[in-house]
Amino acid sequence: MKTLIVYFSFTAGNTRRIAEKIQSEVGGDLVRLLTVQPYPSDYEVAVSQGHSEVNRGFKPELQPIGKEVKDYDRIILGTPTWWYKMAPAVLSFLSSNDFTGKVVVPYMTDAGWPGSVLANITEIARRKGATVQNAHEFRFSADARHYDRMTTPESELNQWIGSLKRQ
């Protein structure tokens, strides 16, 4: 199964680290979603902008990813949770691609507030023609000093990645 791993990651890099681990153990091509207009480097300004975008259902323009979704059988899609929703860049990616005949495997990272991320990804991906499988949530510390500390057991991550190898 030809696999494309697509992710968006902003602050602590949690979603990126999981995407990189998937690629190292499962293989496939790895793509980071980048917005045409980068988020501000000032954290508080970026947070305010992100909150506004999520509330409006905003879909930022993305930089080209350098890959064609149509060339892959499976898309593993990672997003951080922004105000109980997927990051706007992931919403843009989902909304702008045809997933007919594809398997989409979503995963999300959060600090204990999963919201409707996986349900929303599943709904959009199915509407765009995908079969959605093996969705998973990975939790990280809610303590600002340790945002990069995963609280989901490492064994759970390894088991999930192992299941991706068998697909």
Secondary structure, 3 states (H helix, E strand, C coil): CCEEEEECCCCCCHHHHHHHHHHHHHCCEEEECCECCCCCCCHHHHHHHHHHHHHHCCCCCECCCCCCHHHCCEEEEEEEEECCEECHHHHHHHHCCCCCCCEEEEEEEECCCCCCHHHHHHHHHHHCCCEECCCEEEEECCCHHHCCCECCCHHHHHHHHHHHHCC
